[in-house]
């Protein structure tokens, strides 16, 4: 249930409990986090688990997972990357609209869009440290680097 009469929920009550649990883990390990892949173990601790829905294999959001597992170091890295992607998107948009010049190819715009979709902070996601999800994150990045190198030559 997304909306109830008394309060607005983030996607569902279950997601919200996972987010709260991950924030509690983060507050105990602010700089380096509890360790990559540790949410599933840390959330079992009664200090971080206020109810039955606050523990799972991961918090179902990349940013909350990185806060809990890698602390500010990992969180700032991925947040900086997301901000950089937003910057390049707006820069391309401004150049395309006002100067009638494309600074990125259509292929690069599609890849940039895929990065923004997978790193969108307000959507539930899979486990950031999962193998198949890493393919979704890193394979387009390889193509993006290849396209930049190709354009320079």
Z-matrix of the N, CA and C atoms (Angstrom, degrees):
N
C 1 1.431
C 2 1.524 1 109.00
N 3 1.298 2 116.60 1 121.12
C 4 1.462 3 120.81 2 -177.65
C 5 1.525 4 111.17 3 -82.46
N 6 1.305 5 118.09 4 -38.55
C 7 1.456 6 120.15 5 -177.12
C 8 1.529 7 110.19 6 -128.85
N 9 1.302 8 116.16 7 133.03
C 10 1.456 9 120.73 8 172.04
C 11 1.519 10 108.06 9 -121.33
N 12 1.309 11 117.39 10 168.82
C 13 1.463 12 121.11 11 -177.00
C 14 1.520 13 112.45 12 -64.19
N 15 1.318 14 118.71 13 -30.40
C 16 1.452 15 121.74 14 -173.03
C 17 1.523 16 113.72 15 -93.24
N 18 1.322 17 117.52 16 -33.81
C 19 1.454 18 119.53 17 -176.22
C 20 1.522 19 111.57 18 -155.38
N 21 1.315 20 115.01 19 159.32
C 22 1.457 21 120.70 20 177.74
C 23 1.520 22 108.08 21 -93.20
N 24 1.319 23 116.92 22 132.14
C 25 1.467 24 122.76 23 179.16
C 26 1.520 25 109.77 24 -102.87
N 27 1.319 26 115.61 25 151.49
C 28 1.455 27 121.46 26 174.82
C 29 1.526 28 106.82 27 -88.05
N 30 1.316 29 117.43 28 100.94
C 31 1.460 30 125.51 29 -179.09
C 32 1.521 31 112.51 30 64.12
N 33 1.321 32 118.69 31 -60.54
C 34 1.462 33 121.76 32 178.63
C 35 1.522 34 108.84 33 -158.87
N 36 1.305 35 115.80 34 165.10
C 37 1.467 36 120.13 35 177.50
C 38 1.523 37 110.32 36 -62.49
N 39 1.331 38 116.36 37 -36.96
C 40 1.466 39 121.06 38 -179.13
C 41 1.525 40 111.16 39 -64.75
N 42 1.334 41 116.52 40 -44.66
C 43 1.470 42 119.83 41 177.48
C 44 1.528 43 110.18 42 -61.14
N 45 1.314 44 115.29 43 -43.70
C 46 1.458 45 119.60 44 -178.53
C 47 1.531 46 111.43 45 -61.33
N 48 1.309 47 117.53 46 -38.48
C 49 1.465 48 120.83 47 178.51
C 50 1.531 49 111.13 48 -66.84
N 51 1.330 50 117.12 49 -38.04
C 52 1.461 51 120.61 50 176.45
C 53 1.527 52 110.41 51 -64.63
N 54 1.330 53 116.74 52 -40.70
C 55 1.462 54 120.63 53 178.90
C 56 1.526 55 110.91 54 -64.22
N 57 1.338 56 116.26 55 -42.43
C 58 1.467 57 120.21 56 178.59
C 59 1.524 58 111.02 57 -62.78
N 60 1.324 59 115.78 58 -41.91
C 61 1.465 60 120.62 59 179.13
C 62 1.523 61 110.84 60 -63.14
N 63 1.325 62 117.22 61 -42.47
C 64 1.464 63 120.32 62 -179.94
C 65 1.528 64 110.88 63 -66.76
N 66 1.317 65 117.63 64 -35.82
C 67 1.463 66 120.12 65 177.36
C 68 1.529 67 111.60 66 -66.43
N 69 1.328 68 116.37 67 -36.60
C 70 1.466 69 119.64 68 177.28
C 71 1.525 70 110.42 69 -65.85
N 72 1.322 71 116.86 70 -39.40
C 73 1.474 72 120.47 71 177.03
C 74 1.524 73 109.32 72 -64.31
N 75 1.328 74 116.69 73 -43.25
C 76 1.463 75 120.79 74 178.45
C 77 1.524 76 111.76 75 -59.63
N 78 1.321 77 117.17 76 -44.64
C 79 1.464 78 120.65 77 -177.80
C 80 1.527 79 112.22 78 -63.26
N 81 1.324 80 116.66 79 -22.34
C 82 1.465 81 120.37 80 176.61
C 83 1.528 82 112.38 81 -87.08
N 84 1.333 83 116.69 82 -17.97
C 85 1.475 84 122.18 83 -175.97
C 86 1.524 85 108.99 84 -140.76
N 87 1.311 86 117.68 85 67.04
C 88 1.466 87 121.95 86 -168.45
C 89 1.525 88 115.37 87 -67.63
N 90 1.298 89 118.91 88 -43.00
C 91 1.465 90 120.07 89 -171.84
C 92 1.522 91 112.51 90 -79.52
N 93 1.319 92 118.18 91 -57.87
C 94 1.463 93 121.53 92 -175.45
C 95 1.521 94 114.32 93 -106.48
N 96 1.317 95 118.01 94 -3.18
C 97 1.456 96 120.69 95 179.45
C 98 1.516 97 112.59 96 75.63
N 99 1.308 98 114.89 97 -175.73
C 100 1.462 99 121.30 98 -177.29
C 101 1.525 100 112.21 99 -87.29
N 102 1.317 101 118.06 100 -9.35
C 103 1.463 102 122.42 101 -179.34
C 104 1.513 103 111.48 102 116.20
N 105 1.319 104 116.50 103 142.14
C 106 1.466 105 121.65 104 -178.49
C 107 1.524 106 110.23 105 -59.40
N 108 1.320 107 115.67 106 131.18
C 109 1.448 108 121.59 107 178.84
C 110 1.521 109 114.42 108 76.48
N 111 1.320 110 117.55 109 11.59
C 112 1.462 111 120.30 110 -174.55
C 113 1.521 112 114.18 111 -92.14
N 114 1.319 113 119.22 112 -7.08
C 115 1.462 114 120.57 113 -176.58
C 116 1.520 115 110.95 114 -57.05
N 117 1.323 116 117.53 115 -43.63
C 118 1.463 117 121.34 116 -177.19
C 119 1.527 118 112.33 117 -59.31
N 120 1.318 119 116.89 118 -27.76
C 121 1.469 120 120.32 119 179.32
C 122 1.524 121 111.65 120 -91.52
N 123 1.322 122 116.28 121 -42.08
C 124 1.465 123 121.23 122 -177.32
C 125 1.527 124 112.22 123 -66.35
N 126 1.318 125 117.34 124 -36.61
C 127 1.467 126 119.68 125 -175.26
C 128 1.531 127 111.89 126 -68.63
N 129 1.328 128 117.78 127 -15.60
C 130 1.470 129 121.04 128 177.58
C 131 1.526 130 111.99 129 -74.31
N 132 1.317 131 116.25 130 -18.09
C 133 1.454 132 121.29 131 176.97
C 134 1.531 133 108.67 132 -65.64
N 135 1.323 134 117.24 133 131.79
C 136 1.466 135 121.62 134 -176.45
C 137 1.521 136 113.33 135 -59.42
N 138 1.315 137 117.08 136 -25.86
C 139 1.461 138 120.92 137 179.09
C 140 1.533 139 110.67 138 -63.82
N 141 1.326 140 117.30 139 -35.22
C 142 1.456 141 122.20 140 -176.62
C 143 1.522 142 112.94 141 -98.46
N 144 1.317 143 118.55 142 -5.30
C 145 1.456 144 121.93 143 -172.31
C 146 1.528 145 111.10 144 -117.40
N 147 1.335 146 117.54 145 87.09
C 148 1.460 147 119.03 146 -179.41
C 149 1.529 148 113.85 147 -73.18
N 150 1.345 149 118.07 148 -25.07
C 151 1.467 150 120.17 149 178.16
C 152 1.525 151 110.30 150 -151.31
N 153 1.301 152 116.36 151 -177.15
C 154 1.467 153 121.95 152 -174.36
C 155 1.521 154 114.06 153 -69.22
N 156 1.319 155 118.30 154 -17.77
C 157 1.460 156 121.25 155 -177.19
C 158 1.527 157 113.44 156 -94.99
N 159 1.312 158 117.99 157 0.99
C 160 1.465 159 120.00 158 -173.47
C 161 1.521 160 113.64 159 -94.60
N 162 1.315 161 118.27 160 12.48
C 163 1.459 162 120.82 161 178.49
C 164 1.518 163 110.47 162 -135.50
N 165 1.319 164 115.29 163 134.49
C 166 1.465 165 122.66 164 179.09
C 167 1.523 166 107.25 165 -157.47
N 168 1.308 167 116.79 166 -171.30
C 169 1.466 168 119.92 167 179.05
C 170 1.521 169 111.74 168 -72.71
N 171 1.335 170 117.15 169 -26.88
C 172 1.460 171 123.03 170 177.60
C 173 1.525 172 107.84 171 -158.88
N 174 1.334 173 118.75 172 162.42
C 175 1.466 174 120.50 173 -175.59
C 176 1.532 175 116.26 174 -78.01
N 177 1.316 176 118.19 175 2.87
C 178 1.461 177 123.13 176 176.49
C 179 1.529 178 113.85 177 64.55
N 180 1.320 179 116.74 178 27.78
C 181 1.461 180 122.86 179 171.93
C 182 1.522 181 106.90 180 -156.87
N 183 1.310 182 116.20 181 126.38
C 184 1.468 183 121.62 182 -176.49
C 185 1.516 184 112.34 183 -55.34
N 186 1.313 185 116.87 184 -45.70
C 187 1.461 186 120.16 185 -175.15
C 188 1.522 187 112.12 186 -68.97
N 189 1.327 188 117.18 187 -41.89
C 190 1.461 189 119.75 188 176.40
C 191 1.529 190 110.97 189 -66.11
N 192 1.326 191 116.63 190 -37.50
C 193 1.462 192 119.94 191 177.99
C 194 1.520 193 110.89 192 -63.99
N 195 1.331 194 116.73 193 -45.25
C 196 1.459 195 119.41 194 -179.81
C 197 1.522 196 111.95 195 -67.04
N 198 1.317 197 117.65 196 -35.64
C 199 1.464 198 119.63 197 175.25
C 200 1.529 199 110.46 198 -60.79
N 201 1.328 200 116.83 199 -48.48
C 202 1.463 201 121.02 200 -176.58
C 203 1.522 202 112.09 201 -70.12
N 204 1.320 203 117.78 202 -40.43
C 205 1.462 204 120.70 203 -170.98
C 206 1.526 205 114.47 204 -95.97
N 207 1.333 206 118.40 205 -30.30
C 208 1.467 207 120.12 206 -178.71
C 209 1.528 208 112.76 207 -120.30
N 210 1.323 209 117.37 208 0.11
C 211 1.454 210 121.70 209 176.77
C 212 1.521 211 112.76 210 67.25
N 213 1.318 212 114.87 211 -158.74
C 214 1.466 213 120.30 212 -178.77
C 215 1.523 214 112.50 213 -64.81
N 216 1.328 215 117.08 214 -29.64
C 217 1.472 216 120.58 215 -178.70
C 218 1.528 217 110.42 216 -60.84
N 219 1.312 218 118.05 217 -54.29
C 220 1.465 219 121.49 218 -179.79
C 221 1.508 220 112.66 219 -69.54
N 222 1.331 221 116.20 220 -37.74
C 223 1.454 222 120.90 221 -179.67
C 224 1.524 223 111.30 222 -64.18
N 225 1.322 224 117.58 223 -45.28
C 226 1.466 225 120.75 224 -179.66
C 227 1.524 226 111.46 225 -65.82
N 228 1.331 227 117.13 226 -34.02
C 229 1.462 228 120.34 227 178.26
C 230 1.527 229 110.17 228 -62.57
N 231 1.336 230 117.32 229 -51.62
C 232 1.463 231 120.21 230 -176.14
C 233 1.527 232 111.10 231 -71.77
N 234 1.333 233 117.12 232 -34.22
C 235 1.467 234 120.58 233 177.63
C 236 1.524 235 110.71 234 -67.50
N 237 1.320 236 117.34 235 -40.89
C 238 1.470 237 121.16 236 176.70
C 239 1.522 238 110.52 237 -62.76
N 240 1.314 239 116.60 238 -41.50
C 241 1.460 240 120.70 239 177.57
C 242 1.524 241 110.67 240 -61.50
N 243 1.325 242 117.42 241 -44.34
C 244 1.459 243 121.10 242 179.50
C 245 1.531 244 110.92 243 -62.49
N 246 1.320 245 116.98 244 -43.43
C 247 1.474 246 121.11 245 178.78
C 248 1.528 247 110.55 246 -63.36
N 249 1.325 248 116.95 247 -40.26
C 250 1.467 249 121.10 248 176.82
C 251 1.533 250 111.03 249 -62.36
N 252 1.323 251 117.26 250 -40.66
C 253 1.464 252 121.12 251 177.86
C 254 1.527 253 111.13 252 -64.52
N 255 1.322 254 116.82 253 -40.80
C 256 1.465 255 120.82 254 176.89
C 257 1.535 256 109.66 255 -62.51
N 258 1.330 257 116.23 256 -43.05
C 259 1.467 258 121.04 257 178.98
C 260 1.525 259 111.11 258 -58.74
N 261 1.347 260 117.41 259 -49.21
C 262 1.463 261 120.36 260 -179.34
C 263 1.526 262 111.49 261 -65.35
N 264 1.321 263 116.89 262 -33.80
C 265 1.467 264 119.88 263 177.81
C 266 1.520 265 110.48 264 -64.53
N 267 1.333 266 116.98 265 -47.57
C 268 1.455 267 120.50 266 179.51
C 269 1.527 268 111.47 267 -66.84
N 270 1.321 269 116.64 268 -37.97
C 271 1.462 270 119.64 269 178.60
C 272 1.525 271 110.23 270 -61.55
N 273 1.333 272 116.33 271 -45.09
C 274 1.462 273 120.23 272 178.28
C 275 1.528 274 110.45 273 -62.72
N 276 1.318 275 116.47 274 -41.90
C 277 1.462 276 121.20 275 -179.92
C 278 1.526 277 111.54 276 -63.45
N 279 1.312 278 117.32 277 -44.44
C 280 1.473 279 121.56 278 179.19
C 281 1.522 280 110.61 279 -63.26
N 282 1.335 281 117.48 280 -45.51
C 283 1.468 282 120.53 281 179.11
C 284 1.525 283 111.05 282 -63.83
N 285 1.330 284 116.86 283 -38.52
C 286 1.462 285 119.98 284 -179.44
C 287 1.520 286 111.73 285 -68.70
N 288 1.317 287 117.70 286 -38.93
C 289 1.466 288 120.84 287 -176.71
C 290 1.525 289 112.11 288 -80.45
N 291 1.327 290 117.20 289 -49.66
C 292 1.461 291 120.15 290 -171.45
C 293 1.527 292 114.60 291 -90.70
N 294 1.329 293 117.58 292 -31.29
C 295 1.460 294 120.14 293 -177.35
C 296 1.522 295 112.91 294 -109.46
N 297 1.341 296 116.10 295 -1.50
C 298 1.478 297 121.95 296 -179.48
C 299 1.528 298 111.45 297 52.55
N 300 1.349 299 115.29 298 39.30
C 301 1.458 300 121.16 299 -179.38
C 302 1.523 301 108.14 300 -133.67
N 303 1.315 302 115.70 301 130.92
C 304 1.458 303 120.30 302 177.64
C 305 1.523 304 109.43 303 -94.08
N 306 1.311 305 116.38 304 123.73
C 307 1.466 306 119.15 305 177.76
C 308 1.528 307 111.06 306 -91.68
N 309 1.333 308 116.51 307 -14.04
C 310 1.460 309 121.66 308 175.86
C 311 1.519 310 109.01 309 -124.93
N 312 1.312 311 116.33 310 148.29
C 313 1.465 312 119.95 311 175.97
C 314 1.534 313 108.86 312 -75.71
N 315 1.322 314 116.12 313 166.45
C 316 1.464 315 119.88 314 176.93
C 317 1.527 316 110.92 315 -59.70
N 318 1.305 317 116.73 316 -37.08
C 319 1.467 318 122.12 317 177.97
C 320 1.532 319 109.87 318 -62.01
N 321 1.319 320 116.69 319 -44.37
C 322 1.466 321 120.63 320 179.98
C 323 1.526 322 111.49 321 -68.47
N 324 1.324 323 117.67 322 -35.57
C 325 1.461 324 120.97 323 176.40
C 326 1.529 325 109.87 324 -64.25
N 327 1.323 326 117.19 325 -41.45
C 328 1.464 327 120.64 326 178.14
C 329 1.535 328 110.33 327 -63.21
N 330 1.322 329 117.03 328 -42.30
C 331 1.464 330 120.09 329 178.30
C 332 1.521 331 111.45 330 -66.37
N 333 1.330 332 116.31 331 -41.74
C 334 1.454 333 120.71 332 177.32
C 335 1.531 334 110.25 333 -60.68
N 336 1.310 335 116.26 334 -40.46
C 337 1.472 336 120.74 335 176.53
C 338 1.516 337 111.51 336 -62.04
N 339 1.330 338 116.63 337 -40.09
C 340 1.467 339 119.19 338 179.05
C 341 1.523 340 110.90 339 -65.38
N 342 1.323 341 117.63 340 -36.03
C 343 1.471 342 120.56 341 176.63
C 344 1.529 343 110.40 342 -64.18
N 345 1.324 344 116.05 343 -45.26
C 346 1.466 345 120.28 344 -178.67
C 347 1.525 346 111.34 345 -64.36
N 348 1.326 347 116.68 346 -38.59
C 349 1.462 348 120.08 347 178.94
C 350 1.523 349 110.87 348 -66.26
N 351 1.323 350 117.40 349 -45.75
C 352 1.467 351 119.36 350 -177.17
C 353 1.522 352 112.63 351 -73.33
N 354 1.320 353 117.83 352 -24.31
C 355 1.467 354 120.44 353 -179.89
C 356 1.529 355 113.04 354 -103.12
N 357 1.321 356 117.98 355 10.11
C 358 1.458 357 120.75 356 -179.42
C 359 1.530 358 108.81 357 -60.47
N 360 1.334 359 117.44 358 123.34
C 361 1.467 360 120.25 359 -170.59
C 362 1.522 361 115.78 360 -73.10
N 363 1.323 362 119.28 361 -18.14
C 364 1.456 363 120.95 362 -172.94
C 365 1.521 364 114.36 363 -99.93
N 366 1.312 365 117.24 364 10.11
C 367 1.462 366 120.77 365 -178.88
C 368 1.525 367 110.77 366 -110.74
N 369 1.320 368 117.33 367 145.15
C 370 1.469 369 118.92 368 173.02
C 371 1.526 370 109.58 369 -65.91
N 372 1.310 371 116.39 370 142.16
C 373 1.465 372 120.93 371 -177.95
C 374 1.520 373 110.34 372 -134.01
N 375 1.302 374 114.39 373 173.83
C 376 1.456 375 120.42 374 174.15
C 377 1.520 376 110.67 375 -83.30
N 378 1.300 377 115.21 376 -172.90
C 379 1.457 378 122.38 377 -179.48
C 380 1.532 379 109.02 378 -70.73
N 381 1.315 380 117.17 379 121.49
C 382 1.467 381 122.25 380 -177.67
C 383 1.526 382 111.97 381 -60.40
N 384 1.318 383 117.40 382 -30.79
C 385 1.467 384 121.51 383 -176.79
C 386 1.526 385 112.62 384 -96.78
N 387 1.319 386 117.55 385 18.87
C 388 1.459 387 121.95 386 178.65
C 389 1.531 388 109.11 387 -86.32
N 390 1.334 389 116.60 388 145.66
C 391 1.467 390 120.74 389 -176.32
C 392 1.519 391 113.57 390 -62.62
N 393 1.332 392 117.91 391 -50.15
C 394 1.464 393 118.39 392 -175.37
C 395 1.525 394 111.07 393 -68.20
N 396 1.312 395 117.96 394 -32.28
C 397 1.457 396 120.43 395 177.72
C 398 1.526 397 110.68 396 -70.69
N 399 1.314 398 117.15 397 -31.36
C 400 1.459 399 120.82 398 176.53
C 401 1.526 400 111.22 399 -61.87
N 402 1.317 401 117.27 400 -33.42
C 403 1.466 402 120.91 401 176.37
C 404 1.526 403 109.97 402 -62.52
N 405 1.336 404 116.42 403 -42.31
C 406 1.461 405 120.71 404 179.79
C 407 1.526 406 110.66 405 -64.99
N 408 1.332 407 117.28 406 -35.67
C 409 1.461 408 120.82 407 179.42
C 410 1.529 409 112.55 408 -76.94
N 411 1.318 410 117.67 409 -46.84
C 412 1.466 411 121.42 410 -166.88
C 413 1.523 412 115.02 411 -93.62
N 414 1.308 413 119.76 412 -29.89
C 415 1.465 414 120.88 413 -179.27
C 416 1.535 415 111.75 414 -62.09
N 417 1.355 416 118.85 415 -47.84
C 418 1.474 417 117.72 416 175.82
C 419 1.528 418 112.70 417 -62.44
N 420 1.319 419 117.46 418 -30.56
C 421 1.461 420 120.62 419 178.46
C 422 1.523 421 110.58 420 -64.33
N 423 1.325 422 117.34 421 -39.89
C 424 1.467 423 121.59 422 175.97
C 425 1.518 424 111.66 423 -62.32
N 426 1.318 425 116.70 424 -43.31
C 427 1.460 426 120.64 425 176.96
C 428 1.526 427 111.23 426 -63.95
N 429 1.330 428 116.48 427 -37.90
C 430 1.470 429 120.75 428 179.26
C 431 1.525 430 110.60 429 -63.71
N 432 1.336 431 117.40 430 -45.96
C 433 1.467 432 120.97 431 178.00
C 434 1.525 433 110.74 432 -62.57
N 435 1.331 434 117.14 433 -40.19
C 436 1.462 435 121.64 434 178.00
C 437 1.528 436 110.21 435 -61.44
N 438 1.347 437 116.72 436 -43.35
C 439 1.467 438 119.48 437 -177.82
C 440 1.527 439 111.84 438 -67.48
N 441 1.331 440 117.17 439 -33.96
C 442 1.479 441 120.36 440 176.71
C 443 1.518 442 110.30 441 -66.39
N 444 1.336 443 116.26 442 -44.12
C 445 1.463 444 120.14 443 179.25
C 446 1.528 445 111.05 444 -64.65
N 447 1.323 446 116.00 445 -39.32
C 448 1.459 447 121.31 446 179.22
C 449 1.534 448 110.90 447 -63.27
N 450 1.330 449 117.15 448 -41.02
C 451 1.461 450 121.53 449 -179.62
C 452 1.521 451 112.53 450 -69.19
N 453 1.337 452 117.33 451 -29.08
C 454 1.472 453 120.24 452 178.77
C 455 1.520 454 111.21 453 -73.50
N 456 1.339 455 116.61 454 -29.14
C 457 1.470 456 120.04 455 179.67
C 458 1.479 457 108.63 456 -83.74
